[in-house]
């Protein structure tokens, strides 16, 4: 497995693969890998001949006061895990390689409407940072396929819209959320939780499952269901940013006859912000 840091090097590598008629798959990550990331590698493998994993803690998607400086950087152990998954190459650039003129002068990619709701209301500029770095990675590595976890359902929707609107010839795969035995979605930020918070954290998914059950039973008072879930999370010790029932296709507010739904939530537990969602066919 190769580990490359320079743009010219990764471009040359991908050009050789493409010259040999091989399909290239990209798995974008910020490192500090866990089983969820590794499942993305496993998920993309059947679709491609070569697997390229990027590891880059993207400063453009962190807001003021967020955890950019303290975000875990574990490149050595990450590469050891990826080597065991037969990854072909790891692209791990420095910030100056990705943003040579600095972030204030960086051309940015904005996805209207989708990026301004849900988490976008609470993390201004976050999804612009995500869309920008993913667009750059698509341009740099020219993958045939890229894969993203469904845990951040809004992010997946934004990347799909961005790839469509900018005509990137990249197939976007969504991969199911990987969970702990108690239902907590795997996340690099779970390591921030204290033991007591970790014991409480699975209640986020349990609350979403309760909302989903009511929807499957025919519940259509969406605002009341959201309010009850919000109250349940607060009673359990969370500080919810939102619980929201949306149309699955575009995250718009649903009509009462909508059947393809997704229930999304973001909530703080101590100093850790957790997100999760559950899709519902009602």
C-alpha positions in Angstrom: 0.0 0.0 0.0 1.4 3.4 -1.0 1.1 6.5 1.2 1.3 9.7 -0.8 1.1 13.3 0.2 1.7 15.3 -3.0 -1.0 16.1 -5.5 1.3 15.4 -8.4 2.0 12.0 -7.0 -1.6 10.9 -6.5 -2.5 12.2 -9.9 0.3 10.2 -11.5 -0.8 7.1 -9.7 -4.4 7.4 -10.7 -3.4 8.1 -14.3 -1.5 4.8 -14.4 -4.5 2.9 -13.1 -6.7 4.6 -15.6 -4.2 3.9 -18.4 -4.5 0.2 -17.5 -8.3 0.4 -17.8 -8.9 0.0 -14.1 -11.8 1.6 -12.2 -10.9 3.8 -9.3 -12.8 4.1 -6.0 -12.4 6.9 -3.5 -13.1 6.7 0.2 -12.8 10.2 1.7 -12.1 10.3 5.4 -10.7 12.6 8.1 -8.8 9.7 9.7 -9.0 8.4 13.2 -10.5 5.3 11.5 -13.1 3.0 13.1 -15.2 0.1 11.8 -17.5 2.4 10.1 -14.7 3.8 7.9 -13.4 0.3 7.2 -16.9 -0.8 6.1 -16.8 1.9 3.5 -13.6 0.3 2.1 -15.3 -3.1 2.1 -18.4 -1.5 0.5 -16.6 0.1 -2.4 -14.3 -2.8 -3.2 -16.8 -4.8 -5.3 -17.4 -1.8 -7.6 -13.8 -1.0 -8.5 -10.3 -2.3 -9.3 -8.4 0.1 -7.2 -9.3 1.7 -3.8 -7.8 5.0 -2.8 -8.5 6.4 0.7 -7.9 10.0 1.5 -7.1 11.1 5.0 -7.3 14.9 5.5 -8.6 16.8 8.5 -10.3 19.6 6.5 -10.0 23.0 8.3 -12.6 24.6 6.0 -15.4 22.6 7.5 -14.7 23.4 11.1 -16.3 26.5 12.6 -15.0 28.9 15.2 -14.8 27.1 18.6 -15.1 23.6 17.0 -12.5 20.8 17.6 -10.2 21.2 14.6 -7.1 21.6 16.7 -7.9 18.6 19.0 -9.4 16.3 16.3 -7.5 13.0 16.6 -4.8 12.6 14.0 -3.8 8.9 13.9 -2.2 8.4 10.5 0.1 5.5 11.5 -2.6 3.4 13.0 -5.0 4.4 10.3 -2.6 3.1 7.6 -2.1 -0.1 9.5 -5.8 -0.8 9.5 -6.1 0.1 5.8 -3.2 -2.1 4.9 -5.1 -5.1 6.3 -8.0 -4.2 4.0 -5.9 -4.4 0.9 -6.2 -0.7 0.1 -4.1 0.3 -2.8 -3.1 3.8 -1.8 -3.6 6.4 1.0 -3.6 10.1 0.0 -2.7 12.1 3.2 -1.9 15.6 2.1 -0.8 18.5 4.3 -3.2 21.5 4.6 -0.8 23.7 2.5 -1.0 21.1 -0.3 -4.8 21.3 -0.5 -5.1 25.0 0.2 -1.8 26.5 -1.1 -3.1 30.1 -1.0 -4.7 29.7 2.3 -8.4 29.3 3.1 -9.5 32.9 2.9 -8.6 32.9 -0.9 -9.9 29.5 -1.6 -12.7 29.2 -4.2 -15.6 27.6 -2.4 -18.5 25.4 -3.4 -21.9 26.2 -2.0 -25.0 24.0 -2.4 -28.1 26.2 -1.8 -31.0 25.1 0.3 -29.7 21.7 1.2 -26.7 23.2 3.1 -28.7 25.9 4.9 -31.0 23.6 7.0 -30.7 21.1 9.8 -27.0 20.9 10.8 -26.3 23.8 8.4 -28.3 26.1 10.7 -26.1 25.2 13.7 -22.8 24.9 11.9 -22.7 27.9 9.5 -20.2 27.3 6.6 -19.7 23.6 7.5 -21.2 22.1 4.4 -19.5 24.7 2.2 -16.3 23.4 3.6 -17.4 19.8 3.0 -18.6 20.4 -0.6 -15.4 22.3 -1.4 -13.0 19.7 -0.2 -15.0 16.8 -1.8 -15.1 18.7 -5.1 -11.3 19.2 -4.9 -10.8 15.5 -4.1 -12.9 14.5 -7.1 -10.9 16.8 -9.3 -7.6 15.6 -7.9 -8.3 11.9 -8.0 -10.9 11.5 -10.7 -12.6 8.5 -9.2 -15.2 6.4 -11.0 -16.9 5.8 -7.7 -16.9 7.4 -4.3 -18.6 6.2 -1.1 -20.0 8.0 1.9 -21.7 6.8 5.1 -25.4 7.4 5.6 -24.9 8.4 9.2 -24.5 12.0 8.0 -27.5 11.8 5.7 -27.5 15.5 5.0 -23.9 15.4 3.9 -24.6 12.6 1.5 -27.5 14.5 0.0 -25.3 17.6 -0.5 -22.5 15.6 -2.1 -24.9 13.9 -4.5 -26.4 17.3 -5.5 -23.0 18.9 -5.8 -21.7 16.0 -8.1 -24.8 16.2 -10.2 -24.8 20.0 -10.5 -21.1 20.2 -11.4 -21.3 17.3 -13.7 -18.7 15.2 -11.9 -18.6 11.8 -13.7 -18.6 10.0 -10.3 -21.0 7.4 -9.0 -21.9 8.3 -5.4 -22.6 5.3 -3.1 -24.3 5.6 0.2 -23.3 3.0 2.8 -25.4 2.0 5.8 -24.5 3.3 9.3 -22.3 0.9 11.3 -23.4 0.8 14.9 -22.2 -0.4 18.3 -24.0 -3.4 19.9 -26.2 -0.9 21.8 -27.2 1.0 18.7 -24.9 4.0 19.0 -23.7 5.0 15.5 -19.9 4.6 15.3 -18.1 8.0 15.1 -14.6 9.3 15.7 -16.2 11.8 18.2 -17.6 9.0 20.4 -14.2 8.9 22.0 -14.9 12.3 23.5 -17.8 10.9 25.6 -17.3 10.2 29.4 -18.3 6.7 30.6 -21.6 8.1 31.9 -22.3 10.0 28.6 -21.4 6.9 26.6 -24.0 4.9 28.6 -26.6 7.5 27.8 -25.7 8.1 24.1 -27.6 5.1 22.6 -30.9 6.8 23.7 -30.5 9.1 20.7 -31.0 6.2 18.2 -33.7 4.7 20.5 -35.6 8.0 20.3 -35.4 8.0 16.5 -36.7 4.5 16.4 -39.7 5.5 18.5 -40.5 8.3 16.1 -40.1 5.9 13.2 -42.4 3.4 14.8 -45.1 6.0 15.2 -44.7 7.0 11.5 -45.1 3.4 10.4 -48.2 3.1 12.5 -49.7 6.0 10.5 -48.7 9.0 12.6 -48.9 12.2 10.6 -48.6 15.0 13.1 -45.0 15.5 12.3 -44.4 18.6 14.4 -45.9 16.9 17.5 -43.8 13.8 17.0 -40.7 16.0 16.7 -41.6 17.9 19.8 -42.1 14.7 21.9 -38.8 13.4 20.7 -37.0 16.6 21.5 -38.5 16.6 25.0 -37.5 12.9 25.5 -33.9 13.7 24.6 -33.8 16.7 27.0 -35.2 14.5 29.8 -32.4 12.0 29.2 -29.7 14.7 29.5 -29.2 15.7 25.9 -29.2 19.3 24.5 -30.9 18.8 21.2 -30.2 21.0 18.3 -33.1 19.5 16.3 -35.2 16.4 15.7 -36.8 16.7 12.2 -38.9 14.5 9.9 -38.0 15.2 6.3 -38.6 13.9 2.8 -35.9 11.4 2.1 -35.3 12.5 -1.5 -34.4 16.1 -0.9 -34.7 16.8 2.9 -37.7 19.1 2.2 -40.5 19.3 4.8 -43.0 16.5 3.9 -46.6 16.6 3.1 -48.9 14.3 5.1 -49.1 11.8 2.2 -45.3 11.5 1.9 -44.2 7.9 2.4 -40.4 8.0 1.9 -39.2 9.8 5.0 -36.1 10.2 7.1 -36.0 11.2 10.8 -32.8 13.2 11.6 -31.4 14.5 14.9 -28.4 16.3 16.3 -27.9 16.6 20.0 -25.2 17.5 22.4 -24.2 15.2 25.2 -21.8 17.0 27.4 -19.3 18.6 25.0 -19.9 16.1 22.3 -22.3 16.6 19.4 -23.9 13.5 18.1 -25.9 13.0 14.9 -28.0 10.1 13.7 -31.0 9.3 11.4 -33.4 6.6 10.5 -35.1 6.1 7.2 -38.8 5.2 7.2 -41.1 3.7 4.6 -44.5 4.5 6.0 
